[in-house]
């Protein structure tokens, strides 16, 4: 089932380096198409201070997600390999 949307919700606010207040979001789940052409939502999490609004965003491409991991210098599995034990 292909993912049509990623579902997110506002989870709080923070201040950036310039002191501007920004919203932070939590990924809550996905919307997928069914084999009959319909759509269904899979909710996996909700923030503690959930205000009832969910946002449906276009899913990020895999290349974008992989480039974010590369920027953090993590291997493909997302875990650091120099575990001391």
C-alpha positions, 0 to 999 in steps of 0.5 A, a space after each residue: 500500500 503506497 503512502 499518500 500522506 504523512 500525518 503530523 501534529 503540533 507538539 510544542 514551540 521552541 526558539 531558533 538561534 535568532 530568538 524567533 518562536 517556531 512550532 515543533 511537530 511530531 510525526 503521528 502516522 501515515 495515510 495509505 491507499 487501499 487495494 479498492 482505491 480508498 484511503 486509510 489512516 494509521 495513527 501511531 502516536 499523538 503528542 502529550 499536548 495534542 490540540 486535536 488538529 492533524 496535518 496531512 503532508 506530502 511524504 518526504 522522498 527517501 533521498 531527502 531522508 537519507 541525505 539527512 542521515 548522511 549530514 549527521 554522519 550516521 550509517 544507513 541503519 541510523 545507529 553509531 557503530 562505535 559502541 563501547 561494549 
